[in-house]
Amino acid sequence: MIAGERTFGKGSVQSIVKLPDGSGLKLTVARYYTPKGVSIQAEGIKPDIEIEDIEAEAFAKAIIKQKGSREKDIQGHLKGDREDQEDAAEGDKKQNISSNATSWWNDVTASKDENLSPKMKMLKNDFQVYQTFNYLKTWKSLKGITR
């Protein structure tokens, strides 16, 4: 699986041969092909999943920080049979899951580049890499759904 944008399409290798009179001759010495033998010259490689590039700041601003309300958020709501038993465990679990994704991104984008590892710098500054990272993390789950 490839995610990103279509590649540039440079499918050849040129070499310049210097001639005795000072001029040069440019020769194509190799071409690039896909494993199925298709030339990529001027076409490039089209990814399976196209991801548009966006500004990291715009993405960070687009994250919705306020969650929608539910019936159980209303004071005096009618409780379900198991709600009392599951409230503590489920509340902690949901809080951790929902906050991990956005807090991770907020932590990374708020950090100065010199404080980040090379991996985190790349994820912070390149949205396509960030999205590809997310797709790969969930690939196993997605694969199970399509069968």
The 8 nearest C-alpha neighbors of each residue, nearest first, counted from 0:
[[1, 47, 2, 46, 48, 135, 138, 134],
 [0, 2, 46, 47, 48, 3, 45, 131],
 [1, 3, 48, 46, 49, 47, 131, 50],
 [4, 2, 50, 49, 127, 46, 48, 1],
 [5, 3, 49, 50, 6, 46, 51, 45],
 [4, 6, 45, 44, 46, 43, 7, 3],
 [7, 5, 43, 44, 8, 4, 45, 42],
 [8, 6, 43, 9, 5, 41, 42, 44],
 [43, 9, 7, 41, 42, 40, 6, 10],
 [10, 8, 40, 7, 11, 41, 43, 39],
 [11, 9, 40, 31, 39, 30, 8, 38],
 [10, 12, 30, 29, 31, 9, 13, 40],
 [13, 11, 29, 28, 27, 30, 14, 10],
 [14, 12, 27, 26, 28, 25, 11, 15],
 [13, 15, 26, 25, 27, 16, 28, 12],
 [16, 14, 25, 24, 26, 23, 17, 13],
 [15, 17, 24, 23, 18, 25, 14, 26],
 [16, 18, 23, 22, 15, 24, 21, 19],
 [17, 19, 23, 22, 20, 21, 16, 24],
 [18, 20, 21, 17, 22, 23, 16, 24],
 [19, 21, 18, 22, 17, 23, 24, 16],
 [22, 20, 19, 18, 17, 23, 16, 24],
 [23, 21, 18, 20, 17, 24, 19, 16],
 [24, 22, 17, 18, 16, 15, 25, 21],
 [23, 25, 16, 15, 26, 17, 22, 18],
 [24, 26, 15, 14, 16, 13, 23, 27],
 [27, 25, 14, 13, 28, 15, 24, 16],
 [26, 28, 13, 12, 29, 14, 11, 25],
 [27, 29, 13, 12, 26, 14, 30, 11],
 [30, 28, 12, 11, 27, 31, 13, 10],
 [31, 29, 11, 10, 12, 32, 28, 38],
 [30, 32, 10, 11, 38, 39, 29, 33],
 [33, 31, 38, 37, 36, 39, 34, 30],
 [32, 34, 36, 37, 35, 38, 31, 39],
 [35, 33, 36, 32, 37, 38, 31, 39],
 [34, 36, 33, 37, 32, 38, 39, 31],
 [35, 37, 33, 32, 34, 38, 31, 39],
 [38, 36, 32, 33, 35, 39, 34, 31],
 [39, 37, 32, 40, 31, 33, 36, 10],
 [38, 40, 43, 10, 42, 8, 32, 41],
 [39, 41, 10, 8, 42, 9, 38, 43],
 [40, 42, 8, 43, 9, 39, 10, 7],
 [43, 41, 8, 39, 40, 44, 7, 6],
 [8, 44, 42, 6, 39, 7, 41, 5],
 [43, 45, 6, 5, 46, 39, 42, 8],
 [46, 44, 5, 43, 47, 6, 4, 49],
 [47, 45, 1, 2, 48, 49, 5, 3],
 [46, 48, 1, 2, 0, 49, 45, 3],
 [49, 47, 2, 46, 50, 1, 3, 0],
 [50, 48, 3, 4, 2, 46, 47, 51],
 [51, 49, 3, 127, 4, 48, 52, 2],
 [50, 52, 53, 49, 4, 127, 3, 126],
 [51, 53, 127, 126, 50, 54, 125, 4],
 [54, 52, 126, 55, 51, 58, 57, 127],
 [53, 55, 57, 56, 58, 52, 126, 124],
 [54, 56, 58, 57, 59, 124, 53, 126],
 [57, 55, 59, 58, 54, 60, 108, 61],
 [58, 56, 60, 54, 59, 55, 61, 53],
 [57, 59, 61, 55, 56, 60, 54, 62],
 [58, 60, 56, 61, 57, 62, 55, 105],
 [61, 59, 57, 58, 62, 56, 63, 55],
 [60, 62, 58, 59, 57, 63, 56, 64],
 [63, 61, 60, 59, 64, 58, 101, 57],
 [64, 62, 65, 61, 66, 60, 101, 59],
 [63, 65, 62, 66, 101, 61, 98, 60],
 [66, 64, 63, 67, 62, 68, 98, 97],
 [65, 67, 68, 64, 63, 69, 97, 98],
 [68, 66, 65, 69, 72, 64, 63, 70],
 [67, 69, 72, 66, 70, 71, 73, 65],
 [70, 68, 72, 71, 67, 73, 66, 76],
 [69, 71, 72, 73, 76, 68, 77, 74],
 [70, 72, 73, 69, 76, 78, 74, 77],
 [73, 71, 70, 69, 68, 74, 76, 75],
 [74, 72, 71, 70, 76, 75, 69, 68],
 [73, 75, 76, 72, 71, 70, 77, 78],
 [74, 76, 73, 77, 71, 78, 72, 70],
 [77, 75, 74, 73, 71, 78, 70, 72],
 [76, 78, 75, 79, 71, 70, 74, 73],
 [79, 77, 76, 82, 80, 71, 83, 81],
 [78, 80, 82, 81, 77, 83, 76, 71],
 [81, 79, 82, 78, 83, 84, 85, 77],
 [80, 82, 84, 79, 83, 85, 78, 86],
 [83, 81, 79, 85, 84, 86, 80, 78],
 [84, 82, 86, 81, 85, 80, 78, 79],
 [83, 85, 81, 82, 86, 87, 88, 80],
 [84, 86, 82, 88, 89, 83, 87, 81],
 [87, 85, 89, 83, 82, 90, 88, 84],
 [86, 88, 90, 89, 85, 91, 84, 83],
 [89, 87, 91, 85, 90, 86, 92, 84],
 [90, 88, 92, 86, 91, 85, 87, 93],
 [89, 91, 87, 93, 92, 88, 86, 94],
 [92, 90, 94, 88, 89, 93, 95, 87],
 [91, 93, 89, 95, 94, 90, 88, 96],
 [94, 92, 96, 90, 95, 91, 97, 89],
 [93, 95, 91, 92, 97, 96, 98, 90],
 [94, 96, 92, 98, 93, 97, 99, 91],
 [97, 95, 93, 99, 98, 94, 92, 100],
 [98, 96, 94, 99, 95, 93, 100, 101],
 [97, 99, 95, 102, 101, 96, 100, 94],
 [100, 98, 102, 96, 97, 101, 103, 95],
 [101, 99, 103, 102, 98, 97, 104, 96],
 [100, 102, 104, 103, 98, 99, 105, 97],
 [101, 103, 105, 99, 104, 98, 100, 106],
 [102, 104, 106, 100, 101, 105, 99, 107],
 [103, 105, 107, 101, 102, 106, 108, 100],
 [106, 104, 102, 108, 107, 103, 109, 101],
 [107, 105, 103, 109, 104, 108, 102, 110],
 [106, 108, 104, 110, 105, 109, 103, 123],
 [109, 107, 105, 110, 106, 123, 104, 59],
 [108, 110, 106, 107, 105, 111, 104, 112],
 [111, 109, 107, 108, 106, 112, 114, 115],
 [110, 112, 114, 113, 109, 115, 108, 107],
 [111, 113, 115, 114, 120, 110, 116, 119],
 [112, 114, 111, 115, 116, 110, 120, 117],
 [113, 115, 112, 111, 110, 116, 120, 119],
 [116, 114, 112, 113, 119, 120, 117, 111],
 [115, 117, 119, 118, 120, 114, 113, 112],
 [116, 118, 120, 119, 121, 115, 122, 112],
 [119, 117, 121, 116, 120, 122, 115, 123],
 [118, 120, 122, 116, 121, 117, 115, 123],
 [121, 119, 117, 123, 118, 122, 115, 124],
 [120, 122, 118, 124, 119, 123, 125, 117],
 [123, 121, 129, 119, 120, 125, 124, 128],
 [124, 122, 120, 121, 125, 119, 108, 107],
 [123, 125, 121, 122, 120, 55, 126, 54],
 [126, 124, 128, 127, 122, 121, 123, 129],
 [125, 127, 129, 128, 130, 52, 53, 55],
 [128, 126, 130, 129, 125, 3, 52, 131],
 [127, 129, 131, 126, 125, 130, 122, 132],
 [128, 130, 122, 126, 132, 127, 131, 125],
 [131, 129, 133, 127, 132, 128, 126, 134],
 [130, 132, 134, 128, 133, 129, 2, 127],
 [131, 133, 129, 135, 130, 134, 128, 136],
 [134, 132, 130, 136, 131, 135, 129, 137],
 [135, 133, 131, 137, 136, 132, 138, 130],
 [134, 136, 138, 132, 137, 133, 131, 139],
 [135, 137, 133, 134, 138, 132, 139, 131],
 [138, 136, 134, 140, 135, 139, 141, 133],
 [139, 137, 135, 141, 140, 136, 134, 142],
 [140, 138, 142, 141, 137, 143, 136, 135],
 [141, 139, 143, 137, 138, 142, 144, 136],
 [142, 140, 138, 144, 143, 139, 137, 145],
 [141, 143, 139, 140, 144, 145, 138, 146],
 [142, 144, 140, 141, 145, 146, 139, 138],
 [143, 145, 141, 142, 146, 140, 139, 138],
 [146, 144, 142, 143, 141, 140, 139, 138],
 [145, 144, 143, 142, 141, 140, 139, 138]]
